[in-house]
Amino acid sequence: MKTLGRFLICLFVAVISCKPSTQNNLGGATSSGSTTPPDPGTPTATTAAPLSLRINRYYEGTETAQPVSFDVSGAITTTCEATVANPNVTCNVVLPEAELYFSKFKFLYSWVRSKCKIMTFTPYHYMAARAGSINPPWAGGEVVDCGARPLSADCFGGAAKQVIEEYPKYWANIYVPEEDGSDTPLYEDAEFTSAWKNTYDSNRMMSNDIDAADVSPGIDPLGSASTADNGDLYLGTVNQQGGEPPIYQDWTFTCKDDWYDDLTYQIHLNITDEDSDAGNPTVNHMHTWREY
């Protein structure tokens, strides 16, 4: 008989709050999803495409939605889908750097109950420091003690803290099904305010374009003496803490079965910006990870 193994067993009806016994902090508190789309632009998942995502962009302070385009293996579309034919998909988003910096975003996602029994949305985030005192721009001028435990959410950068309750105790939202086994599509949404409104000095609040080689213990792309860029704390501070693995999480949506076995469907989302082509060389007003 299969078990949940390293995970705690939680009793739930419609809402769960469960922390696993791993360091992944995967457990979250969420619902079983809605059968009503939250927005007219919400995609509807199908049995052929059981996990589906659209993103609407709005300049901060406005209400006019602009659908974001995804590049999926060279095809441009406004819907990112994990399908039966392509169950593990990577969708790339590239936006002009000021558009990304000054925009808020609404993620609209849908999944099919029978094909995606346990759906997990893990927003992008990273640890800025695990020790010492820092003064990150998103803390509103406050000094944050990252040597204290539990760690403050302000010891982390990225977007997860906007939508995950009790972050960083939990890092993801988990959606569990009503046990009717139907092919009913379920819906949810998540809203993120702009990097500008969150007083970031870069586009790293939404952009997860770091090279995989730079997310490893002992590697600091900026050099051992440099841990900041335009006031926006960099991941390098993580990699100098006794070789402990850095905390860096991409945007992911995953489906698993009742045994939490290998994923059945997954969306991996990459977001980056496009620098201005004015001048020579290219003008870079708002940094992301890829410059390093």
Secondary structure as the mmCIF struct_conf table of DSSP 4:
data_model
#
loop_
_struct_conf.conf_type_id
_struct_conf.id
_struct_conf.beg_label_comp_id
_struct_conf.beg_label_asym_id
_struct_conf.beg_label_seq_id
_struct_conf.end_label_comp_id
_struct_conf.end_label_asym_id
_struct_conf.end_label_seq_id
TURN_TY1_P TURN_TY1_P1 GLY A 5 ARG A 6
BEND BEND1 PHE A 7 PHE A 7
HELX_LH_PP_P HELX_LH_PP_P1 LEU A 8 ILE A 9
BEND BEND2 VAL A 13 ALA A 14
STRN STRN1 ILE A 16 SER A 17
BEND BEND3 SER A 21 THR A 22
TURN_TY1_P TURN_TY1_P2 GLN A 23 ASN A 24
STRN STRN2 ALA A 29 THR A 30
BEND BEND4 SER A 32 SER A 32
STRN STRN3 SER A 34 SER A 34
BEND BEND5 THR A 35 THR A 36
BEND BEND6 PRO A 38 ASP A 39
TURN_TY1_P TURN_TY1_P3 PRO A 40 GLY A 41
BEND BEND7 THR A 47 ALA A 49
STRN STRN4 LEU A 51 TYR A 59
TURN_TY1_P TURN_TY1_P4 GLU A 60 GLY A 61
STRN STRN5 GLN A 66 PRO A 67
HELX_LH_PP_P HELX_LH_PP_P2 VAL A 68 SER A 69
STRN STRN6 PHE A 70 VAL A 72
TURN_TY1_P TURN_TY1_P5 SER A 73 GLY A 74
STRN STRN7 ALA A 75 THR A 77
BEND BEND8 THR A 78 THR A 78
STRN STRN8 CYS A 80 ALA A 82
BEND BEND9 VAL A 84 PRO A 87
STRN STRN9 ASN A 88 PRO A 96
HELX_RH_AL_P HELX_RH_AL_P1 GLU A 97 PHE A 102
STRN STRN10 SER A 103 VAL A 112
TURN_TY1_P TURN_TY1_P6 ARG A 113 LYS A 115
BEND BEND10 LYS A 117 LYS A 117
STRN STRN11 ILE A 118 THR A 122
STRN STRN12 HIS A 125 MET A 127
BEND BEND11 ALA A 128 ALA A 128
BEND BEND12 ARG A 130 GLY A 132
STRN STRN13 SER A 133 ILE A 134
HELX_RH_3T_P HELX_RH_3T_P1 PRO A 137 ALA A 139
TURN_TY1_P TURN_TY1_P7 GLY A 140 GLY A 141
STRN STRN14 VAL A 144 ASP A 145
TURN_TY1_P TURN_TY1_P8 CYS A 146 GLY A 147
BEND BEND13 ALA A 148 PRO A 150
HELX_LH_PP_P HELX_LH_PP_P3 LEU A 151 SER A 152
HELX_RH_3T_P HELX_RH_3T_P2 ALA A 153 CYS A 155
STRN STRN15 PHE A 156 GLY A 158
BEND BEND14 ALA A 159 ALA A 159
HELX_RH_3T_P HELX_RH_3T_P3 ALA A 160 GLN A 162
TURN_TY1_P TURN_TY1_P9 VAL A 163 VAL A 163
BEND BEND15 ILE A 164 ILE A 164
TURN_TY1_P TURN_TY1_P10 GLU A 165 LYS A 169
STRN STRN16 ASN A 173 TYR A 175
TURN_TY1_P TURN_TY1_P11 GLU A 179 ASP A 180
STRN STRN17 PRO A 185 PHE A 192
TURN_TY1_P TURN_TY1_P12 ALA A 195 THR A 199
BEND BEND16 ASP A 201 ASN A 203
TURN_TY1_P TURN_TY1_P13 ARG A 204 MET A 206
HELX_RH_3T_P HELX_RH_3T_P4 ALA A 212 ASP A 214
BEND BEND17 VAL A 215 SER A 216
TURN_TY1_P TURN_TY1_P14 PRO A 217 GLY A 218
TURN_TY1_P TURN_TY1_P15 PRO A 221 LEU A 222
TURN_TY1_P TURN_TY1_P16 SER A 224 ALA A 225
STRN STRN18 ALA A 228 ASP A 229
TURN_TY1_P TURN_TY1_P17 ASN A 230 GLY A 231
STRN STRN19 ASP A 232 LEU A 233
HELX_RH_3T_P HELX_RH_3T_P5 LEU A 235 GLN A 240
BEND BEND18 GLN A 241 GLN A 241
TURN_TY1_P TURN_TY1_P18 GLY A 242 GLY A 243
HELX_LH_PP_P HELX_LH_PP_P4 GLU A 244 PRO A 246
STRN STRN20 TYR A 248 GLN A 249
STRN STRN21 TRP A 251 LYS A 256
TURN_TY1_P TURN_TY1_P19 ASP A 258 TRP A 259
BEND BEND19 ASP A 262 ASP A 262
BEND BEND20 THR A 264 THR A 264
STRN STRN22 TYR A 265 GLU A 274
STRN STRN23 SER A 276 SER A 276
TURN_TY1_P TURN_TY1_P20 GLY A 279 THR A 282
STRN STRN24 VAL A 283 VAL A 283
BEND BEND21 HIS A 285 MET A 286
HELX_RH_3T_P HELX_RH_3T_P6 TRP A 289 GLU A 291
#
